[in-house]
Amino acid sequence: MGAGAAAGAAASAAAGAGLVSSGVLFANSALSAESLTPAAMLGDGTIQVEFDGHLRSRLWRVGHGGKERRTALTHWAASDVLLVGAGVRLDDFALREHSTQAMRGEHGPGTRLRLVGESAGKIEKTVDAALFERYPGMILYTVSYRNLSARAIKLRGWTNASFEMMRQGPAQSGGDAVPPFWSYCGSTHSDRRDWVQPVRAGFSQENFMGMSASDYGGGTPVVDVWRKDCGLAVGHLETAPRAVSLPVTCRDDKVSLALSGQVKITLQPGERFDTPETFVATHAGDYFRVLSAYRRIMQDRGIQSPPAPESAYEPIWCAWGYERDCSIQLIEDTLPKVQDLGLRWAVIDDGWQSNVGDWNLNLSKYPRGEADLKRLVSSIRSRDLKPRLWYAPLAAAPGSDLLHDHTDMLLLDKDGAPQIVSWWNSLYLCPAYDKTIAYTQTLVRKFLGEWGFAGLKIDGQHLNGVAPCFNPAHGHARPEESTEKLQDFFAAIYETAMQINPDAVVELCPCGTSYAFFNFRSFNQAPASDPESSWQVRHKGKTMKALMGPSAAFAGDHVELSDGGDDFASTVGIGGIISTKFTWPEDPKPKDSFLLTPEREHLWRKWIALANDRQLPRGIYRGELYDIGFDKPETHVVEQSGRLYYAFYARRFSGTVTLRGLGAGRYRVRDYFNDTDVGEVAGANNRLHTAFDRFLMLEATPV
């Protein structure tokens, strides 16, 4: 057992770059639904998995369209595969034994199915699949392999949960106006692509969870693909990052998804190799239900978002509209308008520092040093505003005193070269090195304790993941410790902030990338993270409300980044916190001005007043009610103070909308943006005919 556990740990650590290609590679197209007979099965009222005599499997959705109805999600396939030697693929394991037993664990009561099989090459495969009453439709399982032969065997890769999901109905001639599938992928990409995308033939995304570029990597290890009638999701349930892939590929009339990794270990006789704990799930609607269940499972395992203080829900002004040339005078001149509009936070953004790394004050802007900064903080507070400070940890400029005096803090690759943080032309510090942690905690104490800031804006696309560290000064047991302990680094920041001020707002902004779920226990506010469209604001909001909780403090980020630079509706309608970076009374930049003109001020004032009055960010986001891909118009709902708030989005729409989620009785419906009555709805009569451009904001109040 000891040798096997060591082999499994080494394999998990080694899973990495260059991964096994897409899951479709491992599906055996020669296997038909008629050719194999189930030898064992496990199921509940939502999902059923069947295994044949060779440990191949297929999935069913149960109870969809009727209590007894089963819908085939996949055909028979060799869903769990081991790659050994020089191109040998092991997918045929003769079933030797299987058993089912009731159990109770950290996820409550459930049922476990254990199957043991053996390959012709004397590799034993064990599958432990479990269903829990608390998580219907979600199968949790582990796959392990043991070397029963008398010779050492080289392992080079593995795949779990490799399935092909068929499209619903026949393909349309001339292409698909409506995509056959939609997808959510939790991976990070340097092009900052959408997290939620339509899936048509030709779609292919590897979704590698390691470093995809020098300073881009990590993410949430879940992929979900859904049709209009149901969906299928795959992910891993480890409590630390793993350098694995979750490939999604669409060919013709089917889409494949899987969890896969590469290893380079030798399995000695008697040793065991464990793959990461995996889940496969089916669901109705879009991906929201699966991510919500994933959040609750990981909460059982100790990873959860901390509760947000009341101030985390208050609207934000950020000085980034002035960019790095921002000065004390420009901020102080803008503060009266910030206060007058009803905003509650003032954020000092990038540019206050001497350099990235030392984090001393820029004396050309703060000539009296800390005295000037403390006066500015006092000025912000005097206007009933809360000051927040921008900061980018784990990065240090080559010319900084920090790197001159402490090169031992650097994260180094296997050749001894530092890792680059491209945006600031800086170098990575190792998050798993005690000196890096201690230095960072000292800075947090200065920012919140000595300087008096009420919150931190922690920023940078490099914060989701880091590469393995080979710096000999750090004494890592394994290079992957830097990757796995990044979450502990952020926990140290958060815990230090809470010790100073239990109501501090700690915002984490990974600059356009998908959030790394393992860091979620270390921030209490999340922005849309440099959105490139209003669509990104909305689907990022839905994602974060699933992963953090339905009342998460999610900010739409600067409204100036939305469509038209003024789309407050996309933030307010999803229960997001308003944020803006307007400049006033003048903008010194000749280009890219964010000046608050009289016309803009009228609109800004209206939306901020509506947001402050309705307080939707404190409400419950009802992401299960509408499918963000297939329901048209796109619809989001927030429940707050006994009322339901519906937000509809489309370039132009005329037709009927359905108000889902209403309770018993009648509701008065009002367009709260235009301040007009729309009518009443009740029970099954929950449809309204309407027409709008861009958005429609409805408030349904019980009569």
C-alpha positions in Angstrom: 0.0 0.0 0.0 2.8 2.4 0.9 4.5 1.9 -2.5 1.2 2.2 -4.3 0.3 5.5 -2.6 3.7 6.9 -3.3 3.4 6.0 -7.0 -0.1 7.6 -7.1 1.2 10.8 -5.5 4.1 10.9 -7.9 1.9 10.4 -10.9 -0.5 13.1 -9.8 2.3 15.5 -9.4 3.8 14.6 -12.8 0.6 15.0 -14.8 1.5 17.9 -17.0 2.3 19.5 -20.3 1.9 18.0 -23.7 -1.1 16.1 -22.6 -3.0 13.3 -24.2 -5.1 14.5 -27.0 -8.9 14.9 -27.1 -11.1 12.4 -25.3 -12.6 11.2 -28.7 -9.3 9.4 -29.2 -10.3 6.9 -26.5 -13.8 6.1 -27.5 -14.1 2.8 -29.4 -16.5 3.5 -32.3 -16.8 -0.2 -33.0 -18.8 -0.7 -29.9 -22.5 -0.3 -30.4 -25.3 -0.1 -27.8 -26.5 -3.5 -28.9 -23.2 -5.3 -28.8 -22.6 -5.2 -25.0 -24.7 -6.4 -22.1 -24.6 -4.6 -18.7 -22.8 -6.6 -16.0 -23.2 -3.9 -13.3 -24.9 -0.6 -12.8 -25.3 2.3 -10.5 -28.0 5.0 -10.6 -30.4 7.3 -8.9 -33.4 9.3 -10.1 -31.3 11.4 -12.5 -28.3 9.4 -13.8 -27.4 5.8 -14.4 -24.1 4.3 -15.4 -23.7 0.7 -16.8 -20.6 -1.3 -17.0 -20.0 -4.4 -19.2 -17.8 -7.4 -18.7 -14.8 -5.5 -20.0 -15.3 -2.4 -17.7 -16.6 -0.3 -20.6 -19.5 1.9 -19.7 -22.4 4.0 -20.9 -24.5 6.8 -19.4 -28.2 7.4 -19.2 -30.3 10.3 -18.0 -33.2 9.0 -15.9 -36.6 10.5 -15.3 -36.3 13.1 -18.1 -39.7 13.5 -19.6 -41.3 11.0 -17.3 -40.5 9.2 -14.0 -39.5 5.9 -15.7 -38.0 7.3 -18.9 -34.4 6.8 -19.7 -32.5 8.9 -22.3 -29.2 7.5 -23.7 -26.5 10.1 -23.1 -23.6 8.1 -24.6 -22.9 4.9 -26.4 -20.8 2.1 -24.9 -17.2 3.3 -24.7 -13.9 2.5 -23.0 -14.2 5.6 -20.8 -11.2 5.0 -18.5 -7.9 4.2 -20.3 -4.3 3.7 -19.3 -1.4 4.4 -21.7 1.7 2.4 -21.1 5.0 1.6 -22.8 5.6 2.8 -26.4 2.1 3.5 -27.7 0.2 0.8 -25.9 -3.4 1.7 -24.9 -5.1 -0.5 -22.2 -8.8 -0.3 -22.4 -9.9 -3.9 -22.1 -10.1 -5.2 -18.5 -12.0 -8.4 -17.9 -14.4 -7.9 -15.0 -13.3 -10.1 -12.2 -15.6 -9.0 -9.4 -18.0 -6.3 -8.4 -20.0 -5.3 -5.3 -22.4 -2.6 -4.1 -22.6 -1.3 -0.6 -24.3 1.6 1.3 -22.0 4.1 2.8 -21.9 7.4 4.7 -19.1 9.9 4.5 -18.3 13.6 4.2 -20.9 14.0 1.5 -23.6 12.2 3.5 -25.3 8.9 2.8 -24.8 7.2 -0.5 -24.1 4.0 -2.5 -20.8 2.7 -3.8 -20.2 0.3 -6.6 -16.7 -1.3 -6.8 -15.5 -3.1 -9.9 -12.2 -4.9 -10.3 -10.9 -6.1 -13.7 -7.7 -7.3 -15.2 -6.0 -6.7 -18.5 -4.2 -9.4 -20.6 -0.9 -7.7 -19.5 -1.6 -8.3 -15.8 -2.7 -4.8 -14.9 -5.4 -4.7 -12.3 -8.0 -1.9 -12.7 -10.3 -0.9 -9.8 -13.2 1.5 -10.2 -14.9 2.9 -7.1 -18.1 4.8 -8.2 -20.3 6.5 -5.7 -23.7 8.3 -5.7 -24.8 10.5 -2.8 -28.3 11.5 -1.9 -27.2 15.1 -1.5 -25.9 15.3 -5.1 -28.4 13.6 -7.4 -27.2 13.1 -11.0 -23.5 13.3 -10.0 -21.3 10.2 -9.9 -18.0 10.5 -8.0 -15.4 7.9 -8.8 -11.7 7.0 -8.6 -9.8 4.7 -10.9 -6.6 3.0 -9.9 -4.2 0.5 -11.6 -2.0 -2.0 -9.9 0.9 -3.9 -11.5 0.3 -7.6 -11.0 3.1 -8.7 -13.3 6.7 -9.6 -12.4 8.1 -6.7 -14.5 8.2 -3.0 -14.2 5.8 -1.1 -16.5 6.3 2.4 -17.8 3.2 4.6 -17.6 2.8 7.6 -19.9 -0.8 8.7 -19.6 -4.4 8.1 -18.5 -7.9 9.2 -19.3 -11.1 9.2 -17.2 -14.7 9.8 -18.1 -14.1 9.8 -21.9 -17.6 10.0 -23.4 -19.3 11.1 -26.6 -22.6 12.9 -26.3 -24.9 12.7 -29.3 -26.8 15.8 -30.5 -30.5 16.1 -30.1 -32.3 15.5 -33.4 -30.8 15.3 -36.9 -28.3 17.8 -38.1 -29.7 20.7 -40.1 -28.8 21.1 -43.8 -26.7 24.2 -44.5 -25.3 24.4 -41.0 -26.8 25.2 -37.6 -28.5 28.6 -37.0 -29.0 27.3 -33.5 -25.9 25.5 -32.2 -26.5 21.8 -31.2 -24.6 22.3 -28.0 -23.4 25.0 -25.6 -20.3 24.6 -23.3 -18.7 25.9 -20.2 -15.0 25.4 -19.9 -13.1 26.5 -16.7 -9.7 26.8 -18.3 -7.5 29.9 -18.7 -6.5 31.3 -22.1 -4.2 34.2 -23.0 -6.7 35.4 -25.6 -9.2 35.8 -22.8 -12.0 34.0 -24.7 -15.5 33.5 -23.4 -16.0 30.9 -20.7 -19.4 30.0 -22.2 -19.5 29.2 -25.9 -21.7 27.7 -28.5 -20.4 24.3 -29.8 -20.7 23.3 -33.5 -18.8 20.9 -35.6 -15.1 21.8 -35.6 -15.1 23.1 -32.0 -12.0 21.9 -30.1 -10.5 23.1 -26.9 -7.9 21.2 -24.8 -8.7 23.0 -21.5 -5.3 22.4 -20.0 -5.2 23.3 -16.3 -1.5 23.8 -16.1 0.4 26.9 -17.4 -0.8 27.6 -21.0 1.6 30.6 -21.3 4.4 32.1 -19.1 1.9 33.9 -16.9 -1.5 32.3 -17.9 -2.7 29.1 -16.3 -4.9 27.3 -13.8 -8.7 27.5 -13.7 -11.7 25.6 -12.4 -11.3 21.9 -13.4 -14.8 21.4 -14.9 -16.2 21.2 -18.4 -19.9 21.0 -19.2 -21.6 20.5 -22.5 -25.4 20.6 -22.9 -28.1 20.2 -25.4 -31.5 21.9 -25.2 -32.9 18.9 -23.2 -30.0 17.9 -21.0 -26.2 18.2 -20.4 -23.1 16.2 -19.4 -20.3 17.5 -17.3 -16.8 16.1 -16.3 -14.3 17.4 -13.8 -11.9 16.4 -11.0 -12.5 16.8 -7.2 -8.9 17.1 -5.9 -8.4 19.9 -3.3 -5.2 21.1 -5.0 -4.5 22.0 -8.7 -3.6 19.3 -11.1 -1.9 19.7 -14.5 -4.6 17.9 -16.4 -6.7 18.5 -19.5 -10.4 18.4 -20.0 -10.7 18.3 -23.8 -14.0 19.2 -25.5 -14.2 18.4 -29.2 -17.2 18.4 -31.6 -17.2 16.3 -34.7 -20.2 15.9 -36.9 -23.2 15.1 -34.7 -21.5 14.4 -31.4 -19.3 16.1 -28.8 -16.6 14.4 -26.8 -15.3 15.3 -23.3 -12.9 13.7 -20.9 -10.4 14.2 -18.1 -6.8 13.2 -19.1 -3.2 13.6 -18.0 0.3 12.6 -18.9 2.6 10.8 -16.5 6.2 9.6 -16.7 6.6 7.0 -14.0 7.6 3.4 -13.7 5.2 1.1 -11.9 7.1 -1.6 -10.1 5.6 -5.0 -9.4 2.8 -4.7 -6.8 2.7 -0.9 -7.0 -0.5 1.1 -7.6 -1.2 4.3 -9.6 -4.2 6.4 -8.6 -5.8 8.9 -11.1 -7.4 12.1 -9.7 -10.9 11.7 -8.2 -13.3 12.4 -11.0 -16.9 13.2 -11.4 -19.4 12.9 -14.2 -22.8 14.5 -14.0 -26.0 15.0 -16.0 -28.5 17.8 -15.6 -31.3 19.8 -17.1 -30.8 23.4 -18.2 -27.3 25.0 -18.5 -24.1 24.5 -16.5 -25.3 26.4 -13.4 -26.6 23.4 -11.5 -23.4 21.4 -12.0 -21.1 24.3 -10.9 -23.4 24.8 -7.8 -23.1 21.1 -6.9 -19.3 21.2 -7.5 -19.1 24.2 -5.1 -21.0 22.4 -2.4 -18.9 19.2 -2.8 -15.7 21.2 -2.5 -17.2 23.0 0.5 -17.6 19.6 2.2 -13.9 19.2 1.5 -12.8 22.5 3.0 -12.7 24.9 0.1 -15.4 27.7 0.1 -15.8 31.4 -0.4 -15.8 33.4 2.9 -18.9 35.5 3.7 -18.7 39.0 2.2 -19.0 42.0 4.5 -21.8 44.4 3.9 -19.4 47.0 2.3 -18.5 44.4 -0.4 -21.9 45.0 -2.0 -21.5 48.8 -2.3 -20.9 50.5 -5.7 -17.4 51.3 -6.7 -15.4 54.2 -8.4 -11.9 53.4 -9.5 -9.2 55.9 -10.5 -8.0 53.7 -13.3 -9.8 56.0 -15.7 -6.8 58.2 -15.3 -4.5 55.2 -15.8 -0.9 55.2 -14.6 -0.7 59.0 -14.9 -3.2 59.4 -12.1 -2.2 62.0 -9.4 -3.5 63.0 -6.0 -5.0 66.1 -7.5 -7.0 64.2 -10.1 -8.4 61.9 -7.5 -9.3 64.6 -5.1 -11.0 66.7 -7.9 -13.2 63.6 -8.8 -14.2 62.6 -5.3 -17.1 65.2 -4.9 -18.8 63.7 -8.0 -18.1 60.2 -6.8 -19.9 61.0 -3.5 -22.7 62.9 -5.2 -23.6 60.0 -7.5 -24.0 57.6 -4.6 -20.9 55.5 -5.0 -19.3 54.2 -1.9 -15.7 53.0 -2.8 -12.8 54.9 -4.2 -10.0 52.6 -5.5 -6.4 53.9 -6.1 -5.2 51.8 -9.0 -1.9 50.9 -10.7 0.6 53.8 -10.8 0.9 54.8 -7.1 4.0 52.5 -6.6 7.7 53.1 -7.2 7.8 49.8 -9.0 6.2 46.3 -9.0 8.1 44.5 -6.2 9.3 47.1 -3.7 5.8 48.7 -3.4 7.1 52.0 -2.1 5.3 55.2 -3.0 6.1 57.0 -6.3 7.7 60.2 -5.0 6.9 62.1 -8.2 3.2 61.7 -7.3 3.6 61.6 -3.5 6.5 63.9 -2.8 6.1 63.7 1.0 5.7 60.0 0.8 3.4 58.3 3.3 2.2 61.7 4.6 0.7 62.5 1.2 -0.9 59.1 0.9 -2.4 59.2 4.4 -3.8 62.6 3.6 -5.5 61.2 0.5 -6.9 58.3 2.4 -8.3 60.8 5.0 -9.8 62.9 2.2 -11.5 59.8 0.8 -13.0 58.9 4.1 -14.1 62.4 4.8 -16.6 62.1 2.0 -18.1 58.9 3.4 -16.2 56.8 0.9 -14.1 53.8 1.6 -10.5 53.6 0.2 -9.2 50.5 -1.6 -5.6 50.0 -2.8 -4.6 48.1 -6.0 -1.7 45.6 -5.6 -0.2 42.8 -7.8 1.6 40.2 -5.6 4.0 37.6 -6.7 5.6 39.9 -9.3 8.9 41.9 -9.0 10.5 44.2 -11.5 14.1 43.3 -12.5 15.4 46.7 -11.2 13.7 46.5 -7.8 15.6 46.5 -4.6 13.7 43.3 -3.6 15.2 41.3 -6.4 18.6 42.9 -5.9 18.6 41.8 -2.2 16.5 38.7 -2.4 17.0 36.8 -5.6 16.3 33.7 -3.5 12.6 34.5 -3.7 12.4 33.8 -7.5 10.5 31.0 -9.0 12.9 29.2 -11.3 12.4 26.6 -14.0 14.4 23.3 -14.3 17.1 25.2 -16.2 17.4 27.8 -13.5 15.7 30.6 -15.5 13.0 32.9 -13.9 9.4 32.9 -15.0 8.1 36.0 -16.8 5.1 38.1 -15.8 4.6 39.8 -19.2 2.2 42.7 -18.4 4.6 44.4 -15.9 7.8 43.0 -17.4 8.4 41.4 -14.1 9.5 38.1 -12.7 7.6 35.6 -10.6 8.2 35.1 -6.9 7.6 31.6 -5.6 4.3 31.4 -3.5 5.5 28.3 -1.7 8.6 30.0 -0.3 8.4 31.2 3.4 10.2 34.4 2.7 7.8 35.3 -0.1 4.8 34.8 2.2 6.3 36.7 5.0 7.3 39.7 2.8 3.7 39.7 1.3 2.1 39.7 4.8 4.3 42.6 5.8 3.0 44.6 2.8 -0.7 43.7 3.7 -0.1 45.0 7.2 1.3 48.2 5.9 -1.5 48.8 3.3 -4.4 48.1 5.7 -2.9 48.8 9.1 -0.4 51.7 8.7 -1.9 53.3 5.6 -5.5 52.8 6.6 -7.1 51.3 3.5 -10.4 49.4 3.9 -9.8 46.9 1.1 -7.4 45.5 -1.4 -7.8 45.0 -5.2 -5.4 42.1 -5.9 -4.8 42.1 -9.6 -2.9 40.2 -12.4 -3.4 37.5 -15.0 -0.5 35.7 -13.4 -2.4 34.9 -10.2 -4.5 31.9 -11.3 -1.5 29.5 -11.5 2.2 29.3 -11.3 4.7 26.9 -12.9 6.6 24.2 -10.9 9.5 25.7 -9.0 13.0 24.3 -9.2 14.8 26.9 -7.0 17.1 24.9 -4.7 17.0 27.6 -2.1 13.3 26.7 -1.3 13.8 23.1 -0.4 10.7 21.9 -2.1 9.9 18.3 -1.7 8.6 18.4 -5.3 8.7 21.2 -7.9 4.8 21.1 -8.1 4.6 22.4 -4.5 4.6 26.0 -5.9 1.5 25.1 -8.0 -0.3 23.3 -5.3 0.5 25.8 -2.5 -0.5 29.0 -4.4 -3.9 28.7 -2.6 -2.1 28.8 0.7 -0.2 31.9 -0.3 -3.6 33.7 -1.0 -5.0 32.3 2.2 -2.1 34.0 4.1 -3.0 37.3 2.5 -6.6 37.0 3.3 -6.0 35.8 6.9 -3.6 38.7 7.5 -6.2 41.2 6.1 -8.9 39.8 8.4 -6.7 40.0 11.4 -6.3 43.7 10.8 -9.8 44.4 9.7 -12.5 41.7 9.8 -14.6 43.8 7.5 -11.9 44.4 4.9 -12.9 43.7 1.3 -10.4 41.5 -0.5 -11.0 41.6 -4.2 -9.2 39.2 -6.6 -9.1 40.1 -10.3 -7.2 37.6 -12.5 -7.4 39.9 -15.5 -9.6 38.3 -18.0 -8.8 34.7 -17.1 -11.0 32.0 -15.7 -10.9 32.0 -11.9 -8.8 29.2 -10.2 -11.3 27.6 -7.9 -8.7 26.6 -5.3 -8.1 30.3 -4.5 -11.8 30.9 -3.6 -11.3 30.7 0.1 -9.1 33.8 0.0 -11.3 36.6 -1.4 -14.7 38.0 -0.6 -15.4 40.0 -3.8 -14.9 39.0 -7.5 -15.1 41.3 -10.5 -15.9 40.4 -14.1 -12.1 40.6 -14.5 -11.5 42.9 -17.5 -14.5 41.8 -19.6 -14.3 42.3 -23.3 -18.1 42.4 -23.8 -21.4 42.7 -22.0 -21.9 39.0 -22.7 -18.7 38.3 -20.7 -20.1 40.4 -17.8 -23.3 38.3 -17.7 -21.9 34.8 -18.1 -19.0 35.5 -15.8 -21.6 36.7 -13.2 -23.6 33.5 -13.6 -20.5 31.4 -13.3 -19.3 33.2 -10.1 -22.7 33.1 -8.5 -22.6 29.3 -9.0 -19.0 28.9 -7.7 -19.1 31.4 -4.8 -22.8 31.1 -3.9 -26.0 32.8 -5.1 -25.5 35.9 -3.0 -21.8 36.3 -3.9 -20.4 39.8 -4.1 -19.7 39.9 -7.8 -18.9 43.3 -9.5 -19.5 43.9 -13.2 -16.1 45.6 -13.4 -15.8 49.0 -15.0 -19.0 49.7 -16.9 -16.8 51.4 -19.5 -15.6 47.9 -20.6 -19.2 46.9 -21.5 -20.9 47.2 -24.8 -21.2 50.9 -25.7 -19.3 51.7 -22.5 -22.6 52.2 -20.6 -24.3 48.9 -20.2 -25.2 49.0 -16.5 -28.1 46.7 -17.2 -25.8 43.7 -17.7 -24.4 44.2 -14.2 -27.6 45.2 -12.3 -29.7 42.5 -13.9 -27.5 39.6 -12.7 -27.2 41.0 -9.2 -23.8 42.5 -9.8 -22.2 45.4 -8.1 -21.8 48.6 -10.1 -18.3 49.8 -10.9 -17.1 52.7 -13.0 -13.8 54.5 -13.8 -15.2 57.8 -15.0 -13.0 60.9 -15.0 -14.3 64.3 -13.9 -14.3 67.3 -14.2 -11.8 66.8 -17.0 -9.7 64.0 -18.5 -6.1 64.8 -19.3 -5.8 62.0 -21.9 -6.3 63.1 -25.5 -7.5 59.6 -26.4 -9.5 57.0 -24.6 -11.2 59.6 -22.5 -13.7 58.4 -19.8 -15.0 61.9 -19.1 -18.4 61.9 -17.4 -20.3 64.2 -19.8 -23.7 65.7 -18.7 -25.4 63.1 -20.8 -23.5 60.2 -19.3 -23.9 61.7 -15.8 -27.7 61.5 -16.2 -27.5 57.8 -17.1 -24.9 57.0 -14.4 -27.0 58.7 -11.8 -30.1 56.9 -12.7 -28.5 53.4 -12.7 -26.6 54.0 -9.4 -29.8 55.2 -7.7 -31.7 52.1 -9.0 -28.9 49.8 -7.8 -28.7 51.4 -4.4 -32.5 51.2 -4.0 -33.0 47.6 -5.1 -29.9 46.1 -3.6 -29.9 43.2 -6.0 -26.3 42.0 -5.2 -27.5 41.0 -1.7 -30.3 39.0 -3.2 -30.4 35.3 -4.4 -29.4 34.7 -8.0 -31.8 32.1 -9.5 -29.4 30.7 -12.1 -31.4 27.4 -12.4 -34.4 29.1 -14.0 -33.1 29.9 -17.5 -30.7 28.4 -19.9 -28.2 31.0 -20.9 -27.5 29.3 -24.2 -30.9 28.1 -25.5 -33.5 30.4 -23.9 -34.2 33.4 -26.0 -34.1 36.2 -25.0 -31.3 35.6 -22.6 -32.8 35.9 -19.1 -31.5 36.2 -15.6 -33.4 36.4 -12.3 -32.6 37.7 -8.8 -34.9 37.2 -5.8 -34.7 40.0 -3.3 -37.0 41.1 -0.5 -39.9 38.9 -1.6 -39.7 40.1 -5.2 -38.4 38.6 -8.4 -36.3 40.8 -10.7 -36.1 39.6 -14.4 -33.5 40.9 -16.8 -33.9 40.1 -20.5 -31.1 40.8 -23.1 -31.2 40.8 -26.9 -30.0 43.1 -29.6 -33.7 43.5 -30.5 -36.7 41.4 -29.4 -40.4 41.3 -30.0 -42.4 38.4 -28.7 -43.5 36.6 -25.6 -41.4 36.2 -22.4 -42.1 33.7 -19.6 -41.6 34.7 -16.0 -40.4 31.5 -14.3 -40.0 30.9 -10.6 -43.0 32.8 -9.4 -44.7 31.5 -6.3 -48.5 31.2 -5.7 -50.8 34.1 -6.1 -50.7 37.1 -8.4 -47.8 39.4 -9.2 -47.7 43.0 -10.3 -45.0 43.5 -13.0 -43.2 46.8 -13.5 -40.5 47.9 -15.9 -38.3 49.5 -13.2 -35.9 51.1 -15.5 -38.5 53.0 -17.4 -40.8 53.3 -14.4 -43.9 51.9 -16.1 -46.5 49.2 -15.2 -46.5 46.2 -17.5 -49.4 44.2 -16.0 -50.2 41.3 -13.7 -49.3 37.6 -14.0 -50.3 34.5 -11.9 -49.7 30.8 -11.8 -49.6 29.3 -15.3 -50.5 32.7 -16.8 -46.9 33.8 -16.5 -46.3 35.1 -20.0 -46.0 38.6 -21.3 -45.8 40.0 -24.8 -43.2 42.7 -25.0 -40.7 44.4 -27.3 -37.3 45.9 -26.4 -33.9 46.9 -27.6 -30.8 45.8 -25.6 -32.5 45.0 -22.3 -35.7 44.9 -20.3 -35.7 45.1 -16.5 -38.9 43.8 -14.8 -39.8 43.7 -11.1 -42.5 41.2 -10.1 -44.1 42.1 -6.8 -46.7 39.9 -5.0 -50.1 41.5 -4.9 
